[in-house]
């Protein structure tokens, strides 16, 4: 069984899908691992480190030739996969809803596309969940970037020259990224508050020492979608939430927005009118900027100043931490394949639950129900 890893070619992508650590583990399963020359350089992994781990380091064509499985961060163009075995698996991020033409191309090429972002959020798949591992780092990085852009200190400081008040940080959306943002802002000494449309997150917010900001007296709005994701809210809830947020956001120094709905544009959480109520010098980090943005006027990889407020956001936040992001993503890949490893077959064999969830293409067809039509 040959596993190939190519250098990432997407703009701004710094991560790599396999590390020397996981290359050794794949070798222990009986796999041969081929890594494209220079694939890990930006993530601080040398070709020599891969070679020492037992991997073959070669050009892209050599790596892909006769490969049974190709592992990636962003799914590679089909043209790069010429020479892989018929029906080879490609496990990576496919962005299936907005990059449907790529999914169709994989089907036409007879490749089996496995979308890692479609990994179900169930207990046994937690160690395979790339969205969670990468969102955790993204939440951390968002707070650091906001702190760097903020022209004041985060913690309260009592000095002979007077007292510096602690920054007020507001986290909007309490998934994996939001929880890490709360924890990081607290560690930096900020006064932290947070909100979410899912009522179940209230206790999580409070357990991290932050103040929970929630809409009250709007019956029946729980916001809990399948797999733990948020869903779209009713008009009644959206109106009540907007009024609550408007009064709270005006007092904040730092706002981190993290809300995403799978398969849809990011919901608008902060309007221009709300930005106008914030103090000059305040900072908003929009973690959803690449999916359309939670904040009105935000732009990927640009600093936008509106009403004296800095609005920032990265097109690929985990890529700002390439070494750690690569290590976690690579472990997700290994945990995924090793969990289904069939010793007799000498290859992984997916079960119905996870296989059906993540498989996009098979035998020349698009087979995932979420892409039907």
C-alpha positions in Angstrom: 0.0 0.0 0.0 1.5 3.3 -1.1 0.6 6.6 0.4 1.5 9.8 -1.4 1.8 13.3 0.0 2.1 16.3 -2.4 3.3 19.8 -1.7 0.3 22.1 -1.1 -0.3 24.4 -4.1 -3.2 26.5 -2.9 -2.4 30.1 -2.3 -1.4 30.8 1.3 -1.4 27.2 2.3 1.5 26.4 4.6 0.5 23.1 6.1 1.5 19.5 5.1 -0.7 16.4 5.4 1.9 14.0 6.9 4.7 14.6 9.4 7.7 12.4 10.1 5.9 11.2 13.2 2.9 9.9 11.2 5.1 8.7 8.3 6.7 6.3 10.8 3.3 5.2 12.0 2.2 4.5 8.5 5.4 2.5 7.8 4.6 0.4 11.0 1.3 -0.5 9.3 3.2 -1.8 6.3 2.7 1.2 4.0 5.3 2.9 1.9 5.2 6.7 2.1 6.3 9.0 -0.7 6.6 12.7 0.0 7.1 15.4 -2.6 10.4 17.3 -2.3 9.9 20.4 -0.2 6.4 19.5 0.9 7.1 20.3 4.6 9.5 23.2 4.3 7.1 26.0 5.3 5.9 23.9 8.2 9.5 23.6 9.4 9.9 20.0 8.3 13.0 19.2 6.1 13.2 16.5 3.4 15.9 14.8 5.5 13.5 14.5 8.4 11.0 12.6 6.2 13.8 10.4 4.8 15.0 9.6 8.4 11.4 8.6 9.1 11.5 6.1 6.3 9.6 8.0 3.7 10.8 8.3 0.0 11.3 12.0 -1.0 10.8 12.6 -4.7 9.1 14.7 -7.4 5.3 14.9 -7.6 5.0 12.4 -10.5 7.1 9.8 -8.8 5.2 10.2 -5.5 1.8 9.8 -7.2 2.8 6.9 -9.5 0.9 3.7 -8.4 -0.3 5.4 -5.2 -3.2 3.7 -3.4 -4.0 6.7 -1.2 -3.1 10.4 -1.5 -3.3 12.6 1.6 -3.6 16.3 1.4 -4.7 19.4 3.2 -6.5 21.1 0.3 -7.6 18.6 -2.4 -5.0 18.6 -5.2 -6.1 19.3 -8.8 -6.9 16.1 -10.7 -4.1 16.7 -13.2 -1.6 16.2 -10.4 -3.0 12.7 -9.7 -2.3 11.2 -13.1 -0.5 7.9 -12.5 -2.3 7.0 -9.2 -4.0 3.6 -9.2 -7.6 3.4 -10.6 -10.0 4.2 -7.7 -7.2 5.6 -5.5 -8.4 7.3 -2.4 -7.8 11.0 -1.9 -8.4 12.3 1.6 -8.3 16.1 2.0 -10.4 19.2 2.4 -12.6 19.4 -0.7 -14.9 22.4 0.1 -17.6 20.3 -1.7 -20.4 22.9 -1.6 -18.6 25.7 -3.3 -16.1 23.7 -5.3 -18.5 21.2 -6.9 -16.6 21.3 -10.2 -13.6 19.7 -8.4 -15.8 17.0 -7.0 -17.1 16.3 -10.5 -13.6 16.2 -11.9 -12.6 13.5 -9.3 -15.6 11.4 -10.3 -14.7 11.7 -14.0 -11.2 10.6 -13.2 -12.3 7.5 -11.3 -10.9 8.6 -8.0 -12.5 8.1 -4.6 -12.7 11.5 -3.0 -12.9 11.5 0.8 -13.9 14.8 2.3 -12.3 15.2 5.7 -14.6 18.2 6.5 -17.6 15.8 6.2 -16.3 13.7 9.1 -19.3 13.1 11.4 -19.1 14.7 14.8 -19.6 11.5 16.8 -17.5 10.3 19.7 -15.5 7.7 17.9 -14.5 10.1 15.1 -13.3 12.9 17.4 -9.6 12.0 16.8 -10.2 12.2 13.0 -12.0 15.5 13.0 -9.8 18.0 11.1 -12.3 20.9 11.5 -12.1 20.6 15.3 -8.3 20.3 15.4 -7.8 23.2 13.1 -10.5 25.4 14.6 -8.9 25.0 18.0 -5.7 26.6 16.7 -7.7 29.2 14.8 -9.5 30.4 17.9 -6.1 30.8 19.7 -4.5 32.6 16.8 -7.5 34.9 16.4 -7.0 36.3 19.9 -3.3 36.7 19.5 -3.8 38.6 16.2 -6.4 40.8 17.7 -4.1 41.5 20.7 -1.3 42.4 18.3 -3.6 44.8 16.4 -5.0 46.3 19.6 -3.1 49.4 20.7 -3.4 48.7 24.4 -2.6 46.0 26.9 -4.9 43.1 27.6 -4.6 42.5 31.4 -5.2 45.0 34.2 -1.9 46.5 35.3 -1.4 48.4 38.5 1.7 50.6 38.3 3.2 53.6 40.1 2.1 55.7 37.2 -1.5 54.5 37.4 -3.8 51.6 36.5 -4.3 50.2 33.1 -7.8 48.7 32.8 -8.2 45.2 31.4 -9.5 44.9 27.8 -13.0 43.7 27.3 -13.2 40.8 24.8 -16.5 39.4 23.4 -16.5 36.0 21.6 -19.4 35.4 19.2 -20.0 31.8 18.5 -18.9 29.1 21.0 -17.8 26.1 19.0 -14.3 24.7 19.2 -12.8 28.0 17.9 -14.9 30.1 20.2 -14.1 28.1 23.3 -10.4 28.3 22.6 -10.7 32.0 22.0 -12.4 32.4 25.4 -9.6 30.5 27.1 -6.8 32.4 25.3 -8.3 35.8 26.0 -8.7 34.8 29.7 -5.1 33.7 29.9 -4.1 37.1 28.4 -6.0 38.8 31.2 -9.0 40.2 29.4 -12.5 40.5 30.8 -14.3 38.0 28.6 -17.9 37.5 27.6 -19.4 35.3 25.0 -22.6 34.4 23.2 -24.0 31.6 21.0 -27.4 30.7 19.5 -27.1 27.2 21.2 -28.4 27.3 24.7 -26.3 24.3 25.7 -23.1 26.4 25.4 -24.0 28.7 28.3 -22.5 26.3 30.9 -19.4 25.9 28.7 -18.9 29.6 28.6 -19.3 30.0 32.4 -17.0 27.0 33.1 -14.2 28.9 31.4 -14.7 32.0 33.6 -16.4 34.1 31.0 -19.8 35.9 31.2 -22.5 34.4 29.1 -24.6 36.8 27.0 -27.8 35.2 25.9 -31.2 36.1 24.6 -33.9 35.4 27.2 -37.6 34.9 26.9 -37.6 33.7 23.3 -39.2 30.3 23.7 -38.2 27.2 21.7 -35.0 28.6 20.1 -32.2 26.2 20.9 -30.1 26.6 17.7 -28.7 23.1 17.9 -28.3 21.4 14.5 -27.3 17.9 13.5 -23.8 17.0 14.6 -23.5 19.9 17.1 -23.5 22.6 14.5 -25.6 25.7 14.7 -28.6 26.2 12.4 -30.3 29.3 11.1 -32.5 31.1 13.6 -36.0 32.4 13.4 -36.7 36.1 12.6 -37.9 36.6 16.2 -34.7 35.2 17.6 -32.5 37.2 15.2 -34.2 40.4 16.1 -33.9 39.8 19.8 -30.2 38.8 19.4 -29.4 41.9 17.4 -30.8 44.2 20.1 -28.9 42.4 22.8 -25.6 42.4 20.8 -25.9 46.0 19.9 -26.1 47.1 23.5 -23.2 44.8 24.6 -20.8 45.3 21.7 -20.6 49.1 22.2 -18.7 48.4 25.4 -16.2 46.0 23.9 -12.5 46.5 23.0 -12.1 43.1 21.2 -14.7 41.1 19.3 -13.9 37.6 17.9 -16.6 36.2 15.5 -16.6 32.5 14.8 -20.0 31.5 13.4 -20.3 29.1 10.5 -23.2 27.1 9.0 -22.1 24.1 6.9 -22.9 24.5 3.3 -24.0 28.1 3.6 -22.5 31.6 3.7 -21.4 32.7 7.1 -24.2 34.4 9.1 -24.0 38.2 9.5 -23.4 38.9 13.2 -22.0 42.4 13.3 -23.4 45.2 11.2 -21.8 48.5 10.2 -24.2 50.3 12.6 -23.0 48.2 15.5 -19.3 48.8 14.5 -20.1 52.5 14.7 -21.0 52.2 18.3 -17.6 50.7 19.3 -14.7 52.8 20.7 -12.0 54.0 18.2 -9.1 51.6 18.4 -11.2 48.5 19.1 -10.5 45.4 17.1 -12.7 42.8 15.4 -11.3 39.5 14.2 -13.6 37.7 11.8 -12.8 34.0 11.7 -15.5 33.4 9.1 -14.1 36.0 6.6 -13.2 33.4 4.0 -16.9 32.1 4.0 -18.4 35.5 3.4 -17.8 37.0 6.9 -19.7 37.5 10.1 -18.8 41.2 10.1 -20.0 43.7 7.6 -17.1 45.0 5.5 -14.5 42.4 6.5 -12.1 41.2 3.8 -9.7 38.2 3.9 -6.1 39.1 4.7 -6.8 42.9 4.8 -7.0 45.4 7.6 -10.3 47.3 7.1 -10.9 50.4 9.3 -14.5 51.5 9.8 -15.5 54.1 12.3 -12.0 53.9 13.8 -12.4 50.2 14.4 -9.9 47.7 12.9 -11.5 44.7 11.2 -9.1 41.8 10.5 -9.4 38.2 9.4 -7.3 35.6 7.6 -8.4 33.6 4.6 -6.7 30.6 6.2 -6.2 31.1 10.0 -4.7 27.6 10.8 -2.1 28.2 8.1 -0.7 31.0 10.4 0.5 28.2 12.7 1.9 25.8 10.1 4.0 23.5 12.4 1.3 22.8 14.9 -1.6 22.8 12.4 0.3 20.2 10.3 1.0 18.0 13.3 -2.6 17.9 14.3 -4.0 17.5 10.7 -1.5 14.7 10.1 -2.6 12.9 13.3 -6.2 13.2 12.1 -5.2 11.5 8.9 -3.4 8.7 10.7 -6.2 8.2 13.2 -8.7 8.0 10.4 -6.8 5.4 8.3 -5.5 3.3 11.2 -9.0 3.1 12.8 -10.2 1.2 9.7 -7.0 -0.8 9.0 -7.7 -4.3 7.9 -4.6 -6.4 8.5 -5.7 -9.2 6.2 -6.5 -6.8 3.3 -3.4 -4.7 4.1 -5.4 -1.5 3.6 -8.2 0.5 5.4 -11.8 -0.6 4.9 -14.3 2.0 5.7 -17.5 1.2 7.6 -20.9 2.3 6.4 -21.4 5.2 8.9 -18.2 7.1 8.3 -17.7 5.9 4.7 -21.1 7.1 3.6 -20.6 10.5 5.4 -17.2 11.4 3.9 -17.2 9.7 0.5 -17.9 12.1 -2.3 -17.1 10.0 -5.4 -16.9 6.4 -6.2 -16.8 4.3 -9.4 -17.0 7.4 -11.6 -20.0 8.9 -9.8 -20.8 11.6 -7.2 -22.3 9.5 -4.4 -22.7 11.7 -1.4 -26.3 12.5 -0.5 -25.4 16.0 0.7 -24.4 16.8 -2.9 -27.5 15.4 -4.5 -28.8 17.5 -7.3 
